[in-house]
Amino acid sequence: MKKQENVIYLHAFPDFQSTIKVKELKQKPVKAVLLRTGDEIDFTYENNELRLAIPGKLRTRQVDVVKVYLEK
């Protein structure tokens, strides 16, 4: 995970097929986008924990990167 002001980048390796969890995230996420395609990714945010899964049809054999926009 790389963090910049109001944005984080999540990297999913090809063999990772589970839900991505980011704990202790103090800023509320407002949007998640798969960088390669521009598709928005559904997510949940509860108790300072972000959870998202990249749909199988959008996965590749490369590292997939999701850009998560955070509330200012």
N, CA, C and O atoms as a GROMACS GRO file, in nm:
protein
  288
    1MET      N    1   0.085  -0.117   0.000
    1MET     CA    2   0.000   0.000   0.000
    1MET      C    3   0.089   0.123   0.000
    1MET      O    4   0.182   0.134   0.081
    2LYS      N    5   0.062   0.213  -0.089
    2LYS     CA    6   0.132   0.341  -0.094
    2LYS      C    7   0.030   0.449  -0.064
    2LYS      O    8  -0.081   0.447  -0.118
    3LYS      N    9   0.066   0.544   0.022
    3LYS     CA   10  -0.029   0.649   0.059
    3LYS      C   11   0.022   0.785   0.018
    3LYS      O   12   0.138   0.820   0.041
    4GLN      N   13  -0.066   0.861  -0.045
    4GLN     CA   14  -0.041   1.001  -0.076
    4GLN      C   15  -0.156   1.078  -0.012
    4GLN      O   16  -0.249   1.017   0.041
    5GLU      N   17  -0.151   1.207  -0.018
    5GLU     CA   18  -0.257   1.287   0.040
    5GLU      C   19  -0.391   1.255  -0.026
    5GLU      O   20  -0.408   1.275  -0.146
    6ASN      N   21  -0.485   1.205   0.052
    6ASN     CA   22  -0.622   1.173   0.010
    6ASN      C   23  -0.633   1.062  -0.094
    6ASN      O   24  -0.736   1.048  -0.159
    7VAL      N   25  -0.527   0.984  -0.111
    7VAL     CA   26  -0.530   0.872  -0.206
    7VAL      C   27  -0.444   0.759  -0.150
    7VAL      O   28  -0.338   0.784  -0.092
    8ILE      N   29  -0.488   0.634  -0.168
    8ILE     CA   30  -0.401   0.520  -0.143
    8ILE      C   31  -0.406   0.429  -0.264
    8ILE      O   32  -0.507   0.425  -0.335
    9TYR      N   33  -0.299   0.356  -0.287
    9TYR     CA   34  -0.291   0.260  -0.398
    9TYR      C   35  -0.278   0.121  -0.338
    9TYR      O   36  -0.190   0.097  -0.255
   10LEU      N   37  -0.364   0.031  -0.379
   10LEU     CA   38  -0.361  -0.107  -0.332
   10LEU      C   39  -0.316  -0.195  -0.447
   10LEU      O   40  -0.365  -0.183  -0.559
   11HIS      N   41  -0.222  -0.285  -0.419
   11HIS     CA   42  -0.166  -0.374  -0.521
   11HIS      C   43  -0.210  -0.517  -0.493
   11HIS      O   44  -0.191  -0.567  -0.382
   12ALA      N   45  -0.269  -0.582  -0.592
   12ALA     CA   46  -0.315  -0.721  -0.578
   12ALA      C   47  -0.233  -0.808  -0.672
   12ALA      O   48  -0.241  -0.795  -0.794
   13PHE      N   49  -0.154  -0.897  -0.614
   13PHE     CA   50  -0.073  -0.988  -0.695
   13PHE      C   51  -0.162  -1.092  -0.762
   13PHE      O   52  -0.269  -1.123  -0.710
   14PRO      N   53  -0.119  -1.147  -0.875
   14PRO     CA   54  -0.204  -1.238  -0.954
   14PRO      C   55  -0.259  -1.357  -0.875
   14PRO      O   56  -0.372  -1.399  -0.900
   15ASP      N   57  -0.183  -1.413  -0.782
   15ASP     CA   58  -0.230  -1.530  -0.709
   15ASP      C   59  -0.318  -1.495  -0.590
   15ASP      O   60  -0.370  -1.584  -0.523
   16PHE      N   61  -0.338  -1.366  -0.562
   16PHE     CA   62  -0.423  -1.322  -0.451
   16PHE      C   63  -0.566  -1.309  -0.502
   16PHE      O   64  -0.595  -1.220  -0.582
   17GLN      N   65  -0.653  -1.397  -0.456
   17GLN     CA   66  -0.791  -1.399  -0.504
   17GLN      C   67  -0.893  -1.374  -0.394
   17GLN      O   68  -1.008  -1.415  -0.406
   18SER      N   69  -0.852  -1.307  -0.289
   18SER     CA   70  -0.938  -1.286  -0.173
   18SER      C   71  -0.979  -1.139  -0.162
   18SER      O   72  -0.956  -1.059  -0.252
   19THR      N   73  -1.038  -1.106  -0.048
   19THR     CA   74  -1.076  -0.968  -0.019
   19THR      C   75  -0.956  -0.893   0.035
   19THR      O   76  -0.885  -0.942   0.122
   20ILE      N   77  -0.935  -0.773  -0.017
   20ILE     CA   78  -0.828  -0.686   0.034
   20ILE      C   79  -0.884  -0.610   0.154
   20ILE      O   80  -0.993  -0.553   0.146
   21LYS      N   81  -0.809  -0.611   0.264
   21LYS     CA   82  -0.852  -0.541   0.386
   21LYS      C   83  -0.745  -0.441   0.426
   21LYS      O   84  -0.626  -0.472   0.430
   22VAL      N   85  -0.790  -0.320   0.455
   22VAL     CA   86  -0.701  -0.216   0.507
   22VAL      C   87  -0.759  -0.173   0.641
   22VAL      O   88  -0.866  -0.113   0.646
   23LYS      N   89  -0.687  -0.204   0.748
   23LYS     CA   90  -0.734  -0.172   0.883
   23LYS      C   91  -0.680  -0.037   0.928
   23LYS      O   92  -0.579   0.012   0.878
   24GLU      N   93  -0.750   0.021   1.024
   24GLU     CA   94  -0.711   0.149   1.085
   24GLU      C   95  -0.699   0.262   0.983
   24GLU      O   96  -0.610   0.346   0.992
   25LEU      N   97  -0.789   0.262   0.887
   25LEU     CA   98  -0.794   0.368   0.786
   25LEU      C   99  -0.884   0.478   0.840
   25LEU      O  100  -1.006   0.462   0.844
   26LYS      N  101  -0.826   0.588   0.881
   26LYS     CA  102  -0.901   0.695   0.948
   26LYS      C  103  -0.984   0.780   0.853
   26LYS      O  104  -1.088   0.833   0.892
   27GLN      N  105  -0.939   0.794   0.729
   27GLN     CA  106  -1.014   0.873   0.632
   27GLN      C  107  -1.110   0.782   0.556
   27GLN      O  108  -1.073   0.672   0.514
   28LYS      N  109  -1.232   0.827   0.541
   28LYS     CA  110  -1.334   0.748   0.474
   28LYS      C  111  -1.308   0.742   0.323
   28LYS      O  112  -1.288   0.846   0.260
   29PRO      N  113  -1.308   0.622   0.265
   29PRO     CA  114  -1.295   0.612   0.119
   29PRO      C  115  -1.423   0.657   0.050
   29PRO      O  116  -1.533   0.633   0.099
   30VAL      N  117  -1.407   0.722  -0.064
   30VAL     CA  118  -1.524   0.769  -0.139
   30VAL      C  119  -1.536   0.702  -0.276
   30VAL      O  120  -1.644   0.700  -0.334
   31LYS      N  121  -1.424   0.648  -0.327
   31LYS     CA  122  -1.426   0.586  -0.459
   31LYS      C  123  -1.303   0.497  -0.474
   31LYS      O  124  -1.195   0.530  -0.425
   32ALA      N  125  -1.321   0.383  -0.542
   32ALA     CA  126  -1.210   0.293  -0.571
   32ALA      C  127  -1.213   0.261  -0.720
   32ALA      O  128  -1.318   0.224  -0.774
   33VAL      N  129  -1.098   0.274  -0.787
   33VAL     CA  130  -1.091   0.256  -0.932
   33VAL      C  131  -0.975   0.163  -0.968
   33VAL      O  132  -0.864   0.180  -0.918
   34LEU      N  133  -1.002   0.066  -1.053
   34LEU     CA  134  -0.896  -0.019  -1.107
   34LEU      C  135  -0.822   0.062  -1.212
   34LEU      O  136  -0.880   0.100  -1.314
   35LEU      N  137  -0.695   0.090  -1.189
   35LEU     CA  138  -0.621   0.181  -1.276
   35LEU      C  139  -0.613   0.134  -1.421
   35LEU      O  140  -0.625   0.215  -1.512
   36ARG      N  141  -0.594   0.007  -1.443
   36ARG     CA  142  -0.576  -0.046  -1.579
   36ARG      C  143  -0.698  -0.022  -1.667
   36ARG      O  144  -0.683   0.004  -1.787
   37THR      N  145  -0.819  -0.030  -1.610
   37THR     CA  146  -0.941  -0.022  -1.692
   37THR      C  147  -1.025   0.102  -1.664
   37THR      O  148  -1.105   0.143  -1.748
   38GLY      N  149  -1.007   0.162  -1.546
   38GLY     CA  150  -1.092   0.275  -1.507
   38GLY      C  151  -1.223   0.231  -1.444
   38GLY      O  152  -1.305   0.315  -1.407
   39ASP      N  153  -1.244   0.099  -1.430
   39ASP     CA  154  -1.367   0.049  -1.368
   39ASP      C  155  -1.369   0.082  -1.220
   39ASP      O  156  -1.267   0.070  -1.151
   40GLU      N  157  -1.486   0.123  -1.170
   40GLU     CA  158  -1.502   0.145  -1.027
   40GLU      C  159  -1.519   0.010  -0.959
   40GLU      O  160  -1.585  -0.080  -1.011
   41ILE      N  161  -1.459  -0.003  -0.842
   41ILE     CA  162  -1.463  -0.126  -0.764
   41ILE      C  163  -1.549  -0.100  -0.641
   41ILE      O  164  -1.530  -0.002  -0.570
   42ASP      N  165  -1.645  -0.191  -0.616
   42ASP     CA  166  -1.729  -0.180  -0.497
   42ASP      C  167  -1.645  -0.206  -0.372
   42ASP      O  168  -1.550  -0.285  -0.375
   43PHE      N  169  -1.680  -0.139  -0.263
   43PHE     CA  170  -1.608  -0.159  -0.138
   43PHE      C  171  -1.702  -0.136  -0.021
   43PHE      O  172  -1.812  -0.082  -0.037
   44THR      N  173  -1.658  -0.179   0.097
   44THR     CA  174  -1.728  -0.147   0.221
   44THR      C  175  -1.628  -0.079   0.314
   44THR      O  176  -1.507  -0.100   0.305
   45TYR      N  177  -1.682   0.002   0.405
   45TYR     CA  178  -1.598   0.070   0.503
   45TYR      C  179  -1.674   0.074   0.633
   45TYR      O  180  -1.777   0.142   0.645
   46GLU      N  181  -1.624   0.001   0.732
   46GLU     CA  182  -1.686  -0.006   0.865
   46GLU      C  183  -1.578  -0.010   0.970
   46GLU      O  184  -1.476  -0.078   0.953
   47ASN      N  185  -1.598   0.060   1.079
   47ASN     CA  186  -1.505   0.056   1.193
   47ASN      C  187  -1.360   0.080   1.148
   47ASN      O  188  -1.269   0.010   1.192
   48ASN      N  189  -1.341   0.179   1.062
   48ASN     CA  190  -1.208   0.216   1.011
   48ASN      C  191  -1.140   0.105   0.931
   48ASN      O  192  -1.017   0.103   0.921
   49GLU      N  193  -1.219   0.013   0.874
   49GLU     CA  194  -1.162  -0.093   0.792
   49GLU      C  195  -1.224  -0.091   0.652
   49GLU      O  196  -1.346  -0.097   0.636
   50LEU      N  197  -1.138  -0.083   0.552
   50LEU     CA  198  -1.180  -0.088   0.412
   50LEU      C  199  -1.169  -0.231   0.363
   50LEU      O  200  -1.070  -0.299   0.390
   51ARG      N  201  -1.270  -0.278   0.292
   51ARG     CA  202  -1.269  -0.412   0.231
   51ARG      C  203  -1.313  -0.399   0.087
   51ARG      O  204  -1.414  -0.334   0.056
   52LEU      N  205  -1.237  -0.462  -0.001
   52LEU     CA  206  -1.277  -0.465  -0.142
   52LEU      C  207  -1.219  -0.589  -0.208
   52LEU      O  208  -1.118  -0.644  -0.164
   53ALA      N  209  -1.284  -0.631  -0.314
   53ALA     CA  210  -1.237  -0.744  -0.394
   53ALA      C  211  -1.249  -0.706  -0.540
   53ALA      O  212  -1.352  -0.656  -0.584
   54ILE      N  213  -1.144  -0.730  -0.615
   54ILE     CA  214  -1.147  -0.704  -0.758
   54ILE      C  215  -1.220  -0.820  -0.824
   54ILE      O  216  -1.179  -0.935  -0.808
   55PRO      N  217  -1.326  -0.793  -0.898
   55PRO     CA  218  -1.400  -0.901  -0.963
   55PRO      C  219  -1.309  -0.985  -1.054
   55PRO      O  220  -1.220  -0.931  -1.120
   56GLY      N  221  -1.332  -1.115  -1.056
   56GLY     CA  222  -1.251  -1.208  -1.134
   56GLY      C  223  -1.238  -1.170  -1.280
   56GLY      O  224  -1.133  -1.190  -1.340
   57LYS      N  225  -1.346  -1.117  -1.338
   57LYS     CA  226  -1.342  -1.081  -1.480
   57LYS      C  227  -1.249  -0.963  -1.509
   57LYS      O  228  -1.210  -0.941  -1.623
   58LEU      N  229  -1.212  -0.888  -1.405
   58LEU     CA  230  -1.122  -0.774  -1.422
   58LEU      C  231  -0.978  -0.807  -1.384
   58LEU      O  232  -0.888  -0.725  -1.405
   59ARG      N  233  -0.954  -0.926  -1.328
   59ARG     CA  234  -0.819  -0.964  -1.286
   59ARG      C  235  -0.732  -1.000  -1.405
   59ARG      O  236  -0.781  -1.042  -1.510
   60THR      N  237  -0.601  -0.982  -1.388
   60THR     CA  238  -0.505  -1.018  -1.492
   60THR      C  239  -0.397  -1.106  -1.431
   60THR      O  240  -0.400  -1.138  -1.312
   61ARG      N  241  -0.301  -1.144  -1.513
   61ARG     CA  242  -0.187  -1.221  -1.465
   61ARG      C  243  -0.075  -1.127  -1.420
   61ARG      O  244   0.037  -1.171  -1.392
   62GLN      N  245  -0.105  -1.000  -1.414
   62GLN     CA  246  -0.012  -0.897  -1.368
   62GLN      C  247  -0.057  -0.849  -1.229
   62GLN      O  248  -0.160  -0.893  -1.177
   63VAL      N  249   0.019  -0.758  -1.172
   63VAL     CA  250  -0.022  -0.695  -1.046
   63VAL      C  251  -0.129  -0.592  -1.080
   63VAL      O  252  -0.104  -0.498  -1.156
   64ASP      N  253  -0.248  -0.609  -1.024
   64ASP     CA  254  -0.357  -0.513  -1.046
   64ASP      C  255  -0.350  -0.406  -0.938
   64ASP      O  256  -0.328  -0.436  -0.821
   65VAL      N  257  -0.370  -0.280  -0.978
   65VAL     CA  258  -0.360  -0.168  -0.885
   65VAL      C  259  -0.494  -0.096  -0.876
   65VAL      O  260  -0.554  -0.061  -0.978
   66VAL      N  261  -0.539  -0.075  -0.753
   66VAL     CA  262  -0.664  -0.003  -0.727
   66VAL      C  263  -0.628   0.129  -0.660
   66VAL      O  264  -0.557   0.132  -0.560
   67LYS      N  265  -0.679   0.237  -0.716
   67LYS     CA  266  -0.660   0.371  -0.657
   67LYS      C  267  -0.784   0.400  -0.574
   67LYS      O  268  -0.896   0.398  -0.626
   68VAL      N  269  -0.763   0.428  -0.446
   68VAL     CA  270  -0.873   0.457  -0.354
   68VAL      C  271  -0.866   0.604  -0.316
   68VAL      O  272  -0.767   0.651  -0.260
   69TYR      N  273  -0.973   0.676  -0.348
   69TYR     CA  274  -0.983   0.818  -0.314
   69TYR      C  275  -1.043   0.831  -0.175
   69TYR      O  276  -1.143   0.766  -0.144
   70LEU      N  277  -0.982   0.914  -0.091
   70LEU     CA  278  -1.028   0.932   0.046
   70LEU      C  279  -1.092   1.069   0.066
   70LEU      O  280  -1.059   1.165  -0.004
   71GLU      N  281  -1.183   1.074   0.160
   71GLU     CA  282  -1.248   1.200   0.196
   71GLU      C  283  -1.144   1.299   0.247
   71GLU      O  284  -1.051   1.261   0.319
   72LYS      N  285  -1.159   1.424   0.210
   72LYS     CA  286  -1.062   1.526   0.256
   72LYS      C  287  -1.091   1.571   0.396
   72LYS      O  288  -1.020   1.656   0.450
   0.00000   0.00000   0.00000
